[in-house]
Amino acid sequence: MQPSSSRLIELDFFRGLVLLIIVVDHIGGSILSRFTLHAYALCDAAEVFVFLGGFATATAYVALAERRNETIARSRFLRRSLEIYRAFLVTAGLMLLVSAVLSAFSIDGPNLATTDLDDLIAAPVGALRDILLFRRQPYLASVLPMYAFFALLVPMILPLARSKPWLLLAGSVALWAGAPAIDAYLPAAPDMHWDFNPFAWQLLFVLGVLARCQPVYQRVSAHRLSWIVSLSAFAVVAGAAYFKLFIHHGSLDASLKQNLSWLRAGNFLAIAWVVANLIELGWAKKLAQWLPWVGVIGRKGLLCFIAGAVISLVVDSLLYAATDGYLNYPLGLLADVIAVGALFAVALGVAPLKRFVGRFVGALGTSS
């Protein structure tokens, strides 16, 4: 949370870590997922992902506006919205393709996009139209539509975050409060719904933007009574952990996540404050320096998200078929190693692959 617009290694580290957690969290038999955030909190990696998305977006926008100008920064994020839309289409297509291939080999994983696949076969034109219009969002592609909307609104959000932060916050909170009622107006095919209500989740994105544009943490932590805030945040984190570990062992109602309930948002903000204190002590920077390959994943966020969706769906389905859905520690750990290793391979291998393709294309051009 430093004022510099230079790239923050802590930000890359946390984004990479969250992408790794998202991969294992979507593997039902994962052993590592028994120890990730959702096991100890009322929220999960999704809240962190969206908040960091807002923070990273503001960092990039401010840097571009300072280096060039506001007009170029605005146009860049309009193009970014189109990039995320293309990423959604690619992810949706890969979810359908993976589901088709696994189904062809009689592998019936619990999270295969079989309903979307059946509808695509029965009415291809209608199903494709629904995907293009966000009316249908195959498994694990559903977080990208709201990100496309967020990127589209960045040229409006960022100037307000810098000049009228309280107005932006008030509008965001009001929209979040009314989000469950507005949800019915989101485009959706029959028997389909948005897993993430963008009118609700924009709150975390906006908070991430404000955390980057305004010295919120610095001002509060500099106050002589800041220890009360830190103590309260720790109490909320501890209380939520106790509830998840000893009182409520099952999954929370899906609507709480879809519409970002105040329980999830409050728990996340408490965790964010505790982590901010650790960042201030320099722990996050040391971790980022010790584990630089995690930051590589964070820097290639969109690519690694798409790759992670494919990896988690394939590994989850194969593990489910191998264990009949029962928890198996050796196979579960093996699945974790394969999934995490595959995501690292994608992040670390894309740059050498691009260089190889560039040299190959250049050699072809020279020979011709």
Secondary structure, 3 states (H helix, E strand, C coil): CCCCCCCCHHHHHHHHHHHHHHHHHCCCCCCHHHHCHHHCCCCCHHHHHHHHHHHHHHHHHHHHHHHCCHHHHHHHHHHHHHHHHHHHHHHHHHHHHHHHHHHHCCCCCCCCCHHHHHHHHHCHHHHHHHHHCCCCCCCCCCHHHHHHHHHHHHHHHHHHHHHCHHHHHHHHHHHHHHHHHHHHHCCCCCCCCCCCCHHHHHHHHHHHHHHHHCCHHHHHHHCCCHHHHHHHHHHHHHHHHHHHHHHCCCCCCHHHHHCCCHHHHHHHHHHHHHHHHHHHCCHHHHHHHHCHHHHHHHHCHHHHHHHHHHHHHHHHHHHHHHHCCCCCHHHHHHHHHHHHHHHHHHHHHHHHHHHHHHHHHHHHHHHC
